[in-house]
Amino acid sequence: MGEGPKRAALMIVGEQPGDQEDLAGKPFIGPAGRVLNAHLEQAGIDREDVYVTNAVKHFKFVWRGKRRLHQSPTVGEINACRWWLDGERAIVRPKIVLALGGSAARGVLGKPVTISRTRGQPHPLADGGELWVTAHPSYLLRLSGDKKDEQVRMFRADLGAVAERLGELTER
C-alpha cells in the first residue's frame, strides 16, 4: 500500500518504488520525492493531505557494482499490479488521481497514455473521479538547460492546475 489519509481528495501515483523507497518501504522519499515535495508545496498542496502510491509495487533494478539501478517496468508488471492500485483507489476514493508519468497513467487506465497529449486537463474516471497526468519528477532530474526549464515550468503548471481543481471539487 501507499501512504497518506485513507480518504484523501488527491491520490498521487508514481511508477514504482526507487532504491531508497524500496529499502524504507515508503513512497517518494528519495531524490524524486524531494522534487515532488518542493513542487507540491509551491502549488499549495500539503503532502500530509495526499495519498501517495505507485502503480508497480516492487523495485525493478539491475546491479551495477554495489548500486541498484532502476529499470522501467514492463506492461505485464504494470498490469499484474493493477488490481492492487484499483483496490487502493476503491478504499481512498480520491476526487483526483495525479499520475506521474506514462507507467502510472497506464496503471490507472489500463492502456497506454502519451503525457504530451493528456497533461493539463482532467480525464473522467469510471468511479467519478478525475485523472490528471504529468511527467514523473525523476524525469526532471535527468534534464538540463532549456529543456529542463521548460519541463519544470510545465510540471509546476500541471500541479497548479490540479491544486486549483482540487479546491473547486472540495468546496462542493
N, C-alpha and C positions, 0 to 999 in steps of 0.2 A: 504494500500500500504506500501511497504518498504520505504527505503530512499537511496538516492545517485543519481549520474548522470543518466539522462534518456537515455543516450547512452553509458553506462559503458561497457567496454570489459569483465569485470568479474562481475558475479552475485553470491552472496553467499546466500544460502537458509538454514535456520535453521529449527527446528522442529515447534516451536510455541513460542509466547512471554512468558517470565518468569514473575514473580511477578513485578519486577521493570520496565520491558519493558511495561507491560500492564498498569501500573499506569502512566508512562511517555508518552506512545504512540510512542515509538521509539524502533527499534530492537537492540539487543545486546549491552545494556548499563549496565547490571548487571555483576556479577562475571564471567559468561561465556564470555561475551563481552570483559571484560578486558583481559582474557586469549587469546581470538581470536585476539584482537588488538596487543598484545605483539608478538604473532607469525606471524601475518601479517607483522609487522614492521621488524622482524628478517628476513623474506623472501624477503623483499624489495618491499612489496605491500603496497601502500598508501591507507588507508581505505577511504579517501576522493574521491578516484577514483573508488570505488566499490559500486555497488548497493546491499544493504543488505535487505533481507526479510525473511519471514517464510512460510513454507508450510501450516500450520494451522494458521488462523488469530485471534483466540481467546485463552485466557489463561484458560486452563482446570486445575482445582485445587479442593482440599478439604480443609476445615478449620481444623486446629489443634490449638485450643486455639484462639489466635489472629493472627496466621500466616496462609497464604495461601500457601499450599504445592502443587507443580507440580504433575500432573498426565499425563501419556502418552496419546496422542490422539489415538482414535480408527481408524481403517481402514475407517469406514464410515465418520468420521470427516475429515480425510486426503482427501478422495475422494470428499467430499462436498466443500472443499476449492480449489480443483484443478483448476477449471475454473478461479479462481482469480489469482493463480500463473501462469497459462498459459497466462493470459492477461498481467501480468507484463512482462513475458518473451517476448511476442509479441511486447510490447512497447519498452523495453530496447534493445532487440536483442543482448544479450551478446555473445561473442565468446566462453566463458567458463562459465558454471554453476558449482559451487562447492557446493555439497550437504553435509551438516554437519549432519551425522547420517542417519540411516535407514528410519526414517519417512520422512525426507527431500527428500531422494532419491526416495522413493515411491511416494511422491508428484510430483516429476518431471516426473518419468517414468510411473506411474500408475500401478506398480507391485512391489512385494517385492524384496528387494535387500539385499545381505549379504555383509557387509562392507569388511570383510576379503578377499572376492573373487573379489571385484570390485575396491578396493583402489589402488592408484598409477598408474593408466592408464586411458587414455581418452576413453569415450564411445560416439560414434556419436549419435547426436540427429537429428530428422527429419527436424528441421529448419536450419541445417547446423552447429550448434554449437556443443560443446563437453560437456559432463557431466563428472565431476571428483567427486569421493566420498571419504570422510574421516570420522573420528569419530567426534562427537559433542564435543566442548570444555568443556561442563558440565560433560562429561564422565571423562575427565582428572582430574577434580576437585574432583571426588569421589574416585580416586585411591590413592594408597600409595606404597612406597617401589619400588622394582624392576619392578613390573607391571606398575607402573606409569612412571618410567624412560623409559621403552620400548615403551609405548604408546605415550609419549611426543616425543620421537625420531621419531616414525612413523608419527606423526602429523606434525612435522617440515619437514620431508622428503616430505610428501604429499604437503604441502604448497610451498616448494621449487620447486617441480616438476610443480605445477600449475604456479608459477611465471616464470619459465623457458619457459613453453609452451606459456604462455601469451605473453612473449617477442617475441617468434617466430611468433605468429599469428598477433601481432600488427606491426611487421616490414614489413609485406607484403604490 
